[in-house]
Amino acid sequence: MSGDFTFRSAGSATEVTIANGSFTLGTITIRNLNGTLTWDGTDFAGNVSAAIDLTTTELAIAGSLAVTFGTSGVTVTGDDLTIDI
């Protein structure tokens, strides 16, 4: 994993900001990972976006994803996303 990480503490909350992140895990490659994650001691919240490339024998996914999550749920959106099954 590589990228620019910033850790900040504000009261009981801890915030991690990621910029220009990337990593590969098996057949999954994540690039241009950017976002903010916050832990308040009880709940996680945040948003991240990245370009994803995933290829297996049964599935291929390529494009950009954005994920927003918190106590109200998770929202995933895609841009120029291609899924081949």
Residue frames relative to the residue before (quaternion, step in Angstrom):
aa qw qx qy qz dx dy dz
M 1.0000 0.0000 0.0000 0.0000 0.00 0.00 0.00
S 0.0217 0.7808 -0.6240 0.0223 3.53 -1.01 0.83
G 0.3480 0.7201 -0.5551 0.2284 3.54 -1.26 0.40
D 0.5177 -0.5964 0.5063 0.3464 3.51 -1.35 -0.11
F 0.0555 -0.8150 0.5761 -0.0275 3.57 -0.57 1.21
T 0.0683 -0.7728 0.6305 0.0239 3.55 -0.99 0.90
F 0.1348 -0.7788 0.6104 0.0513 3.57 -0.86 1.02
R 0.0179 0.8001 -0.5963 0.0621 3.55 -0.88 0.99
S 0.1877 -0.7644 0.6076 0.1056 3.54 -1.03 0.82
A 0.0216 0.7797 -0.6238 0.0490 3.57 -0.92 0.99
G 0.8042 -0.0966 0.0230 0.5860 3.57 -0.19 1.24
S 0.7872 -0.2497 0.2041 0.5257 3.59 -0.70 -1.03
A 0.6103 0.5677 -0.3422 0.4338 3.59 1.27 -0.05
T 0.1689 -0.7425 0.6391 0.1087 3.52 -1.24 0.65
E 0.1216 -0.8002 0.5867 0.0259 3.55 -0.85 1.01
V 0.1025 -0.7635 0.6361 0.0439 3.55 -0.99 0.92
T 0.1129 -0.7755 0.6196 0.0430 3.56 -0.82 1.04
I 0.1346 -0.7833 0.6057 0.0384 3.55 -0.90 1.00
A 0.0165 0.7781 -0.6271 0.0315 3.55 -0.97 0.92
N 0.8566 0.0847 -0.0825 0.5023 3.55 -1.06 0.82
G 0.2968 0.7854 -0.4949 0.2238 3.59 1.05 0.71
S 0.0496 0.7791 -0.6247 0.0157 3.52 -1.26 0.46
F 0.1333 0.7719 -0.6189 0.0574 3.53 -1.25 0.52
T 0.2187 -0.7330 0.6264 0.1501 3.52 -1.32 0.37
L 0.0010 -0.7711 0.6355 -0.0403 3.53 -0.95 0.98
G 0.8082 -0.1225 0.0364 0.5748 3.57 -0.18 1.27
T 0.8080 -0.2229 0.1886 0.5118 3.57 -0.66 -1.13
I 0.5882 0.5517 -0.3709 0.4605 3.60 1.27 0.22
T 0.0334 -0.7708 0.6361 0.0063 3.55 -0.89 1.00
I 0.1026 -0.7729 0.6258 0.0227 3.55 -0.86 1.06
R 0.0061 -0.7887 0.6136 -0.0364 3.57 -0.91 1.02
N 0.8223 0.2320 -0.1666 0.4922 3.56 -1.28 0.35
L 0.2274 0.7851 -0.5344 0.2153 3.57 0.98 0.90
N 0.0915 0.7830 -0.6031 0.1216 3.56 -0.72 1.16
G 0.4091 0.7254 -0.4989 0.2398 3.57 -1.01 0.68
T 0.3570 -0.7018 0.5781 0.2141 3.49 -1.41 -0.09
L 0.0924 -0.7704 0.6302 0.0297 3.55 -1.00 0.94
T 0.0777 -0.8046 0.5886 0.0121 3.58 -0.88 0.94
W 0.0971 -0.7599 0.6420 0.0289 3.55 -1.00 0.95
D 0.1594 -0.8191 0.5465 0.0710 3.60 -0.64 1.11
G 0.6667 -0.4762 0.2990 0.4892 3.58 1.26 0.26
T 0.7651 0.2613 -0.1491 0.5693 3.56 1.27 -0.38
D 0.8273 0.1054 0.0025 0.5518 3.58 0.83 -1.01
F 0.3462 -0.6733 0.6094 0.2355 3.51 -1.36 0.48
A 0.0563 0.7565 -0.6513 0.0157 3.55 -1.19 0.60
G 0.3335 0.7621 -0.5242 0.1822 3.54 -1.18 0.39
N 0.2493 -0.7267 0.6104 0.1928 3.46 -1.38 -0.27
V 0.0099 -0.7767 0.6295 -0.0162 3.53 -1.08 0.79
S 0.0597 -0.7631 0.6411 0.0564 3.53 -1.22 0.53
A 0.0868 0.7961 -0.5915 0.0946 3.55 -1.12 0.68
A 0.4169 -0.6148 0.5886 0.3192 3.49 -1.39 0.18
I 0.1201 -0.8121 0.5705 0.0220 3.57 -0.91 0.97
D 0.0235 -0.7424 0.6691 0.0232 3.52 -1.19 0.73
L 0.0730 0.7784 -0.6149 0.1035 3.56 -0.67 1.16
T 0.0646 0.7941 -0.6007 0.0661 3.56 -0.79 1.00
T 0.0554 0.7445 -0.6632 0.0520 3.53 -0.93 1.03
T 0.6935 -0.4548 0.3249 0.4547 3.59 -1.22 -0.05
E 0.7560 0.3740 -0.2001 0.4986 3.61 1.16 -0.55
L 0.8153 0.2029 -0.0437 0.5405 3.59 1.13 -0.51
A 0.0102 -0.7613 0.6481 0.0164 3.54 -1.17 0.71
I 0.0082 -0.7764 0.6295 -0.0283 3.56 -0.90 0.99
A 0.0966 0.7803 -0.6117 0.0872 3.57 -0.90 0.93
G 0.5265 0.6228 -0.4722 0.3347 3.55 -1.04 0.78
S 0.5769 -0.5702 0.4530 0.3698 3.54 -1.27 -0.40
L 0.0999 -0.7839 0.6119 0.0326 3.53 -1.02 0.88
A 0.1004 -0.7461 0.6529 0.0833 3.53 -1.24 0.58
V 0.0761 -0.7906 0.6075 0.0086 3.57 -0.91 0.96
T 0.0480 -0.7585 0.6499 0.0059 3.55 -0.95 1.00
F 0.0676 0.8176 -0.5663 0.0785 3.57 -0.80 0.95
G 0.1550 0.7561 -0.6237 0.1235 3.52 -1.27 0.55
T 0.7830 -0.3337 0.2316 0.4710 3.56 -1.25 -0.31
S 0.6740 0.4968 -0.3002 0.4570 3.61 1.16 -0.48
G 0.7382 -0.3926 0.2312 0.4974 3.61 1.23 -0.07
V 0.4831 -0.6359 0.5252 0.2940 3.52 -1.37 -0.28
T 0.0805 -0.7699 0.6320 0.0373 3.56 -1.03 0.86
V 0.0736 -0.7824 0.6183 0.0117 3.57 -0.86 1.01
T 0.0065 -0.7827 0.6223 -0.0125 3.57 -0.87 0.96
G 0.1999 -0.7841 0.5780 0.1058 3.55 -1.17 0.59
D 0.1329 -0.7617 0.6302 0.0705 3.52 -1.25 0.56
D 0.8210 -0.0240 -0.0410 0.5690 3.59 -0.68 1.10
L 0.3087 0.7748 -0.4864 0.2604 3.55 1.05 0.82
T 0.0877 -0.7838 0.6145 0.0176 3.55 -0.90 0.99
I 0.0304 -0.7782 0.6271 -0.0095 3.55 -0.88 1.00
D 0.0429 -0.7844 0.6186 -0.0136 3.56 -0.73 1.14
I 0.0808 -0.7946 0.6015 0.0150 3.55 -0.80 1.08
